[in-house]
Amino acid sequence: MASFSLRTGSGFLSVTLACVITGAWAQLPDIELQKTLPIALDADSSEFDRKNDKLLFSGLRITQGSLHIEADEAEASRLDFENSQWTFTGNVVIENVGTKAFCDHAEILFKDHLIENARMSGSPVKFSQIRPEDDSVTRGRANIMEYSLQDGIIRMSEDAWLSDGANEVSGNRITYDLVREYIMADADESGQVRMKINPPEKQPPESGTEETP
């Protein structure tokens, strides 16, 4: 069961719907364990921009446990991941614990050897999440996505859309709490939050039996 808080022109309308966007992003990494894992960095080429005090990479790949990031180009303020700002551009892929995101541009802050937050932009940014309870897939897209690792919250804005494969919710902004499976959606340009709720498919009766009226 998923809970929606819908922002309208006159305030909030809260709705609870069964079988809508359940389990998405539910698996979060063990943060304390993730801190202890080594970070591997591979690149096709790298250089140091002394004038701007930045590290530049092409064909970059970063791996830490289940976390994997790759991009055509990247630049960083420093390399130790203790407190560094990274910018990734071109065919950016961010994958972690069954979730995979694709975007054109990403700005990621690393603190204490972990991603603290990531801001992704594209036309659009897309993500997919395999839900472990039944191997079904949740998908989302928006022009901008912001992911806060510490809070377990993803914020989608500008033409945001989220679906569990059967049911959909869309709006100008969608905020999703990964742990509580709680969604807040703002209205789109038409002033509405749009939902498409499909009833579960009825199973055909077994041979030799009749449906109960």
C-alpha positions in Angstrom: 0.0 0.0 0.0 1.3 3.4 -0.9 0.3 6.8 0.5 0.1 9.9 -1.7 -0.1 13.5 -0.6 -1.3 15.6 -3.5 -0.7 19.3 -3.6 -3.5 21.3 -5.2 -4.3 25.0 -5.5 -6.3 24.9 -2.3 -4.0 22.8 -0.2 -3.2 19.1 0.3 -5.4 16.1 -0.5 -4.2 12.9 1.1 -5.1 9.6 -0.6 -4.1 6.0 0.2 -4.1 3.6 -2.7 -3.4 -0.2 -2.6 -1.0 -1.8 -5.0 0.5 1.4 -6.3 4.3 2.0 -6.5 5.1 -0.5 -3.7 8.6 -1.4 -2.8 10.3 1.0 -5.1 13.8 2.0 -4.0 13.1 0.0 -0.7 16.6 -1.5 -0.6 19.0 1.0 0.8 22.7 0.4 1.2 24.2 -0.2 4.7 25.8 3.2 5.1 28.3 2.2 7.8 29.4 -0.8 5.8 29.6 1.3 2.6 32.0 3.7 4.3 34.6 0.9 4.9 34.6 -0.3 1.3 37.5 0.8 -1.0 36.7 3.1 -3.9 38.1 2.1 -7.3 38.6 4.7 -10.0 39.5 3.9 -13.6 39.7 6.3 -16.5 40.8 6.3 -20.1 42.8 9.5 -19.5 43.2 12.1 -16.7 44.9 15.5 -16.2 45.2 18.2 -13.7 43.9 21.7 -14.5 46.3 23.8 -12.4 44.7 27.1 -13.3 41.3 26.0 -12.0 42.6 23.5 -9.5 40.5 20.6 -10.9 41.1 17.0 -11.8 39.8 16.1 -15.3 38.9 12.6 -16.5 37.6 11.0 -19.7 36.0 7.6 -19.8 35.6 7.5 -16.0 34.4 4.6 -14.0 34.0 4.7 -10.2 33.1 1.6 -8.2 32.5 1.1 -4.4 30.7 -2.1 -3.4 27.3 -2.0 -5.1 27.8 1.6 -6.3 28.9 2.1 -9.9 29.3 5.4 -11.7 30.4 6.0 -15.3 30.5 9.0 -17.6 32.2 10.2 -20.8 33.8 13.1 -18.8 34.2 14.1 -15.2 35.9 16.8 -13.1 36.5 16.9 -9.4 37.6 19.4 -6.8 39.8 16.7 -5.1 40.4 13.0 -5.2 40.2 11.7 -1.6 36.3 11.5 -1.4 36.4 12.9 2.1 34.7 16.1 0.9 34.8 16.6 -2.8 32.4 17.8 -5.5 32.2 15.9 -8.7 30.6 16.8 -12.1 29.9 14.1 -14.6 28.8 14.7 -18.2 27.9 12.6 -21.2 26.1 9.2 -20.9 26.1 9.2 -17.1 25.1 6.0 -15.5 24.7 5.6 -11.7 23.9 2.2 -10.3 23.4 1.1 -6.7 21.5 -1.8 -5.0 19.4 -2.8 -8.0 18.7 0.8 -9.0 20.1 2.3 -12.3 19.8 5.9 -13.4 20.7 7.5 -16.7 21.3 11.2 -17.3 23.2 13.7 -19.3 24.7 15.6 -16.4 25.2 14.9 -12.7 26.6 16.8 -9.8 27.6 14.6 -6.9 28.9 15.5 -3.4 31.0 12.9 -1.7 31.5 13.2 2.1 33.1 10.6 4.3 33.6 8.3 1.4 29.9 8.2 0.6 27.6 10.0 -1.8 25.7 12.6 0.3 23.6 13.8 -2.5 23.3 13.7 -6.3 21.6 16.2 -8.7 21.0 14.7 -12.1 19.6 16.5 -15.2 18.7 15.3 -18.7 16.0 15.2 -21.3 14.9 13.3 -19.4 16.7 11.6 -16.5 15.5 8.0 -16.3 15.7 5.4 -13.6 14.7 1.8 -13.1 14.4 -0.2 -9.9 14.0 -4.0 -9.6 11.7 -4.6 -6.6 13.2 -7.7 -4.8 9.9 -9.0 -3.4 8.6 -10.0 -6.9 11.3 -8.9 -9.4 8.9 -6.4 -10.9 10.3 -3.0 -12.1 9.6 0.5 -11.0 10.5 3.2 -13.5 10.6 7.0 -13.3 11.6 10.0 -15.4 11.9 13.7 -15.0 14.1 16.5 -16.3 15.7 16.9 -12.9 16.2 14.4 -10.1 17.9 14.9 -6.7 18.8 12.0 -4.5 19.6 12.4 -0.8 21.4 9.2 0.4 21.2 10.1 4.1 17.5 10.8 4.1 16.6 8.1 1.6 14.6 10.5 -0.5 14.4 11.2 -4.2 13.0 14.4 -5.6 11.9 14.5 -9.2 10.9 17.8 -10.9 9.9 19.2 -14.3 7.5 16.7 -16.0 7.9 14.0 -13.4 6.5 10.5 -13.8 6.6 7.3 -11.7 5.2 3.9 -12.5 5.3 0.4 -11.0 4.5 -1.1 -14.5 0.7 -1.1 -14.0 -0.1 2.1 -12.1 1.2 5.6 -12.8 1.5 9.0 -11.1 2.7 12.2 -12.8 3.0 15.9 -11.9 5.4 18.9 -11.9 7.2 17.5 -8.8 7.3 14.1 -7.2 9.0 13.4 -3.9 9.5 9.8 -2.9 10.5 8.5 0.5 12.3 5.3 -0.2 11.9 3.8 3.2 8.2 4.7 4.0 7.1 4.3 0.3 5.4 7.7 0.6 4.8 9.9 -2.4 4.1 13.6 -2.6 3.1 14.9 -6.0 2.6 18.5 -7.1 0.3 19.5 -10.0 1.6 19.7 -13.6 1.1 22.6 -16.0 -2.6 21.8 -16.3 -3.0 22.3 -12.5 -3.6 18.6 -12.0 -1.9 15.6 -10.5 -2.5 12.7 -12.9 -2.9 9.1 -11.8 -3.7 6.0 -13.8 -4.8 3.1 -11.5 -5.3 -0.2 -13.3 -7.3 -2.9 -11.6 -5.5 -6.3 -11.2 -6.0 -8.7 -14.0 -8.6 -11.4 -13.2 -7.4 -14.9 -13.4 -9.4 -17.1 -15.7 -11.4 -19.9 -13.9 -9.8 -23.3 -13.9 -11.1 -25.8 -16.4 -14.3 -27.6 -15.1 -15.1 -24.8 -12.6 -17.5 -21.9 -12.7 -17.0 -18.4 -11.4 -19.1 -17.5 -8.4 -21.5 -14.6 -9.3 
